[in-house]
Structure formats: C-alpha cells, structure tokens
Amino acid sequence: MTKWLLSVALILMALPSSAIAQTKESLVGTWRLVSTTGTNDKGEVQQSMDMGFLTYTADGRFSVVMADNGRKPISSVPHSIEEKAQEFDTFRAYAGSYTFSGDRVIHHIEVAWYQILVNTDQVRSVKLEGDRLTLRGGFLVNGVMYAANTELVWERLKPETTDTKK
C-alpha cells in the first residue's frame, strides 16, 4: 500500500502544475478582462474589447460581458440608428452553460448580443496560471470560424470583504 501511495505521489509531482490545477472548480468565480489580442489570417490586429467580466458558477453556468473602452455616450433616448450600430459594435455579451475538460471549456450559448450564436457551442482552449486565465478561440458560426486567433486574458477578482464592525 505504501509503495502504491508513493508511486501516485511521484506521478502527480511529475505532471505539470497546470495539469493538476485546471479543474472545473478552478474556473469558478468572477474574472476581469486584462487584455485581448485578435489577429486575422494576415496577422492584422482586429477589433478588441478593453473591459469585461466573465463569471463561471459551480453549477455549470457562465456569463460574459465585454465593452470597448472608447464607447461614446449616446446623445439622447431614443437615439439614432448610427448610435445604435456603434453601441452594438462595441459591446459583447452572452451566457449559458459550460462544460470543462482540463484544457478546454465549451460555452453552450443560450442568450447572446448576436442572435446567430444562440444554441451554438463555442470551444475555448484554457490555460490557468495562478489568478490568470487565458482563453483562446473564436466564434464558430454555420461551420465558419470567425476571429479564430483571439486570446483573452482574465484576472480572478478577489471576494469583496465586508467589515461588519463599522
């Protein structure tokens, strides 16, 4: 029995730390967007989002919202078609359930800013390093991959503490 335990311990020590750390539980929490990098097939930088939050729950749900930091306030309510288009182009949001398998997460989209994504599965490669989460992938729509070379880096938000002795 002791030899068996020692063997298991040695095998676990030989595995990369990310192989041990990347569990569904390690995704759970809220993450703040740190950076986005997206390039097309020619290596040209594509539009990226500057701000955002991603939340994974223990019961298998997720939600993400992202916005371009350069968004301009609308002039009035109601607003023009041009302003609506600008608002749409500088914001991303979608949510649903997710499955996780160590090096990838699949977002099963149930609601999205872009209706064509609803009822699709979007695969992201996952890399966890401490409180940093890197997701890579694009959007698969009708068999065509868009923004395939996109990398989003997220940082885990620390739980807020409440001082009840005020």
FENHUMO-V657836 format. One record per residue. PHI is phi in radians with two decimals (999 if undefined). PSI is psi in degrees with one decimal (NA if undefined). D_FIRST is the distance of its C-alpha to the first C-alpha in Angstrom with 1 decimal. Layout:
{{PHI,PSI,D_FIRST} {PHI,PSI,D_FIRST}}
This chain:
{{999,-43.3,0.0} {-1.10,-40.3,3.8} {-1.11,-38.5,5.5} {-1.11,-46.9,5.1} {-1.09,-41.4,6.4} {-1.10,-41.2,8.6} {-1.09,-44.9,9.9} {-1.09,-44.1,10.8} {-1.06,-42.6,12.4} {-1.15,-39.1,14.3} {-1.11,-45.4,15.5} {-1.09,-37.9,16.8} {-1.17,-30.3,18.5} {-1.34,-22.2,20.2} {-1.24,147.8,21.6} {-1.06,145.5,25.1} {-1.04,-31.2,25.2} {-1.18,-29.2,27.6} {-1.18,-32.0,25.1} {-1.41,-40.4,22.9} {-1.33,-25.6,25.9} {-1.44,88.5,27.9} {-2.16,165.1,27.2} {-0.99,-39.9,29.9} {-1.09,-30.6,29.4} {-1.28,-16.3,30.3} {-1.44,-27.7,33.6} {-1.05,129.9,34.6} {2.43,-172.2,37.6} {-1.97,137.0,41.0} {-2.13,141.1,41.8} {-1.81,136.6,45.1} {-1.17,127.7,46.5} {-1.74,-45.1,46.6} {-2.78,156.2,48.1} {-2.29,141.7,48.8} {-2.33,123.8,49.6} {-2.42,131.2,51.1} {-2.28,152.6,52.9} {-1.55,-175.2,54.6} {-1.10,-19.6,54.5} {-1.59,-0.5,57.1} {1.49,5.5,55.0} {-1.40,138.5,57.4} {-1.22,133.1,56.1} {-1.75,172.1,56.3} {-0.97,138.4,56.9} {-2.32,159.0,54.1} {-1.65,146.5,53.4} {-1.82,-26.2,53.3} {-2.27,149.9,52.0} {3.05,166.4,49.5} {-2.39,143.1,46.7} {-2.28,129.9,43.7} {-2.20,129.6,41.7} {-1.99,133.7,38.5} {-1.85,159.2,37.5} {-1.14,-24.7,34.2} {-1.58,15.5,35.8} {1.54,22.6,36.4} {-1.90,155.2,40.0} {-2.52,159.2,41.6} {-2.63,147.7,45.0} {-2.46,137.1,46.6} {-2.33,137.2,50.1} {-2.49,147.5,51.6} {-2.50,153.3,55.1} {-1.39,130.4,57.1} {-1.10,-22.8,58.1} {-1.54,16.2,61.6} {-1.07,138.8,62.4} {-1.74,142.0,65.9} {-1.11,144.6,66.9} {-1.24,156.1,69.0} {-1.34,-32.9,72.7} {-2.92,171.0,73.0} {-2.06,125.1,71.8} {-1.22,163.8,72.5} {-2.12,172.9,72.1} {-1.27,163.8,73.1} {-1.04,-40.4,71.5} {-1.09,-42.4,70.9} {-1.17,-38.0,69.1} {-1.08,-42.3,66.9} {-1.11,-42.2,66.0} {-1.12,-41.8,65.1} {-1.06,-44.3,63.0} {-1.12,-44.1,61.2} {-1.22,-18.2,60.7} {-1.96,20.8,59.2} {-2.52,142.0,56.6} {-2.35,137.9,53.4} {-2.71,135.2,51.6} {-2.79,160.5,49.3} {-2.75,164.6,46.6} {2.88,-144.2,44.5} {-1.89,168.7,40.8} {-2.51,155.3,38.1} {-2.19,149.7,34.9} {-2.31,137.0,32.5} {-2.38,43.7,30.1} {1.54,-54.0,28.8} {-2.13,6.8,31.7} {-2.68,151.5,34.5} {-2.17,140.2,36.1} {-1.98,119.1,38.6} {-1.56,116.7,41.4} {-1.64,97.8,42.9} {-1.39,127.7,46.3} {-1.95,-24.5,48.2} {-2.57,141.5,51.0} {-2.72,154.5,52.4} {-1.12,-24.2,55.4} {-2.03,101.6,55.9} {-0.97,-29.4,56.1} {-1.14,-17.3,55.2} {-1.42,-18.4,51.6} {-1.08,136.4,51.2} {1.21,26.0,48.9} {-1.98,160.6,47.4} {-1.92,123.1,43.9} {-1.98,118.5,43.8} {-1.63,133.8,40.8} {-2.22,135.3,39.9} {-1.34,148.8,37.4} {-2.16,135.5,35.4} {-2.38,117.9,34.5} {-1.87,128.0,33.1} {-2.39,99.3,33.4} {1.09,-122.7,33.2} {-1.68,20.3,36.1} {-1.97,134.2,37.7} {-2.16,123.8,37.5} {-1.98,124.4,39.2} {-1.99,136.1,40.2} {-2.22,142.2,42.0} {2.58,178.9,44.0} {-2.25,-154.8,47.3} {-2.01,121.2,48.8} {-1.59,116.6,48.9} {-2.28,120.0,52.1} {0.88,41.3,53.4} {1.41,1.5,51.4} {-1.98,131.7,52.6} {-1.59,125.9,50.5} {-1.94,144.5,52.3} {0.91,43.5,51.4} {-1.08,-29.1,48.5} {-1.70,44.2,48.1} {-1.76,134.8,47.5} {-2.22,126.8,45.0} {-2.06,128.6,44.7} {-1.89,127.9,43.0} {-2.11,151.0,42.2} {-2.12,131.9,41.2} {-1.13,132.7,39.3} {-1.43,137.4,41.6} {-1.35,144.4,40.5} {-1.04,138.9,40.9} {-1.34,138.3,44.2} {-1.78,143.3,44.3} {-1.99,123.1,47.0} {-1.50,108.0,48.5} {-1.50,1.3,49.5} {-1.76,27.2,51.2} {-1.37,NA,54.3}}
